[in-house]
Amino acid sequence: MSNKRIDQAIELFDKKGASCSQATLAVFDKEVNISKETLLKLASPHGGGVGRLGGMCGALAGAVMAYGLLKGDPYWNSNEEKEAYYANVRDFVKEFENMCGAVNCPALLEKSKDAAYTDRFNDTSYEAARPCSHIVAFAVKMVEKLL
């Protein structure tokens, strides 16, 4: 699951103190033509399910923001166009949920304690199996498919 963009995201998350949402979104700075610093600021409240409130996984939130920047439209020509876009966003989120087993932060962290779940990521200890780095990598891969 290694490539340069994923490696950069994991470095931001594991070594530079970025949240999962920041790490996921910031590595697409060139593709969305927005500075890395601005993307880091934009994604900053979303870690831990929005300020550790346990909402949507920050990595997924970062991926959804990237999705919007890559595929969104500031003004929809019709409700049908907007609804088609929303259907695609739902499919994007459903893909994440199908792979990761949940979309909210606490459920993902709880699943990481389950051996069957951690085996999906080939990890054995809880610290290594904490799914956040793997989920950041998966979220980045999902956005890469949009490029």
Buried (B, 14 or more C-beta within 10 A) or exposed (E): EEEEBBEBBBEBBEEEEBBBBBBBBBBBBEBBEBEBEEBBEBBBBBBBBBEEEBBBBBBBBBBBBBBEBEEEEEEEEEEEEEEEBEEEBEEBBEBBBEBBBBBBBBBBBEBBEEEEBBEBBEBEEEEEBBBBBBBBBBBBBBBBEBE
